[in-house]
Amino acid sequence: MLFYSFFKFFGGKDVVMELKNDLSICGTLHSVDWYLNIKLTDISVTDPEKYPHMLSVKNCFILDSVVHFMQLPADEVNTQFLQDAARKEALQQKQRLPLFLFPPFSIGSP
């Protein structure tokens, strides 16, 4: 939930997506879903000589499993807010842990 909210903040901003197949795409972040799949508009490829077939593509949908890196505008990232939100979420998850973390022991021979 934390990263979903974080990426939703960057809607309408220009980002660079580096994919696992070494393709880098610049574009405007249009939307992000709960699975962190991303839709970009007005895209361009950083290396058009290597990927000429991508020159005609203007919008794309990127699955979360193929993303290697996402470059965000540095002046837009509020690291203090992100750290505080991560601490709060970790504390909430710690409070929700079950009382018994190990399977119950049986009485008798093993």
C-alpha positions as CSV (number, residue, x, y, z in Angstrom):
1,M,0.0,0.0,0.0
2,L,2.9,2.3,0.8
3,F,4.5,2.2,-2.7
4,Y,1.1,2.3,-4.4
5,S,0.4,5.6,-2.6
6,F,3.9,6.8,-3.3
7,F,3.7,6.2,-7.0
8,K,0.2,7.7,-7.3
9,F,1.7,11.0,-6.2
10,F,3.8,11.1,-9.4
11,G,0.9,10.9,-11.7
12,G,1.4,13.4,-14.6
13,K,5.2,13.6,-14.0
14,D,7.8,12.5,-16.4
15,V,9.7,9.3,-15.4
16,V,12.1,6.9,-16.9
17,M,11.4,3.2,-16.7
18,E,14.3,0.8,-17.1
19,L,13.0,-2.7,-17.9
20,K,14.7,-6.0,-17.4
21,N,15.3,-6.5,-21.1
22,D,17.6,-3.3,-21.1
23,L,14.9,-1.2,-22.7
24,S,14.6,2.3,-21.2
25,I,11.4,4.3,-21.8
26,C,10.8,7.9,-21.0
27,G,7.2,9.0,-20.5
28,T,4.5,10.6,-18.4
29,L,3.2,8.5,-15.6
30,H,-0.5,8.1,-16.3
31,S,-1.6,5.5,-13.7
32,V,-0.5,2.9,-11.3
33,D,-2.6,0.0,-10.0
34,W,-2.5,-2.0,-6.8
35,Y,-0.1,-4.5,-8.3
36,L,2.2,-1.6,-9.3
37,N,1.6,-2.1,-13.0
38,I,2.3,1.2,-14.7
39,K,0.7,3.0,-17.7
40,L,2.9,5.6,-19.5
41,T,1.7,8.1,-22.1
42,D,3.8,10.2,-24.6
43,I,6.6,7.7,-24.4
44,S,10.0,7.8,-26.2
45,V,12.8,5.3,-26.2
46,T,16.2,6.4,-24.9
47,D,18.0,4.3,-27.5
48,P,15.9,4.5,-30.7
49,E,18.7,2.9,-32.9
50,K,18.5,-0.3,-30.8
51,Y,14.7,-0.4,-30.6
52,P,13.4,1.2,-33.9
53,H,10.1,-0.7,-33.6
54,M,9.2,1.3,-30.5
55,L,9.3,4.6,-32.3
56,S,5.6,4.3,-33.4
57,V,4.4,3.5,-29.8
58,K,3.0,6.5,-27.9
59,N,1.4,4.8,-24.9
60,C,2.3,1.6,-23.0
61,F,1.3,-0.6,-20.1
62,I,4.2,-2.1,-18.1
63,L,3.8,-5.1,-15.9
64,D,5.4,-4.8,-12.5
65,S,7.4,-8.0,-13.0
66,V,9.4,-6.5,-15.9
67,V,10.5,-3.3,-14.2
68,H,14.1,-3.1,-13.2
69,F,14.4,0.5,-12.2
70,M,12.1,3.6,-12.1
71,Q,13.8,7.0,-12.2
72,L,11.7,9.7,-10.6
73,P,12.2,13.5,-10.6
74,A,14.6,14.0,-7.7
75,D,13.2,17.4,-6.7
76,E,9.7,15.8,-6.3
77,V,10.7,12.9,-4.0
78,N,10.1,13.7,-0.3
79,T,12.4,11.2,1.4
80,Q,11.5,12.2,4.9
81,F,7.8,11.6,4.3
82,L,8.6,8.2,2.7
83,Q,10.8,7.1,5.6
84,D,8.1,8.2,8.2
85,A,5.4,6.3,6.3
86,A,7.6,3.2,6.0
87,R,8.2,3.3,9.8
88,K,4.5,3.7,10.5
89,E,3.5,0.8,8.2
90,A,6.2,-1.5,9.7
91,L,4.9,-0.7,13.2
92,Q,1.3,-1.5,12.1
93,Q,2.4,-4.8,10.6
94,K,4.4,-5.7,13.7
95,Q,1.3,-5.1,15.9
96,R,-0.7,-7.5,13.6
97,L,1.7,-10.4,14.0
98,P,0.1,-13.6,15.4
99,L,0.9,-14.6,19.0
100,F,2.2,-18.0,18.0
101,L,4.9,-17.8,15.3
102,F,5.9,-21.5,15.6
103,P,3.7,-24.6,14.9
104,P,2.3,-26.1,18.1
105,F,4.4,-28.8,19.7
106,S,2.9,-32.3,20.0
107,I,3.2,-34.2,23.3
108,G,4.7,-37.6,23.0
109,S,7.3,-39.2,20.9
110,P,8.6,-37.4,17.7
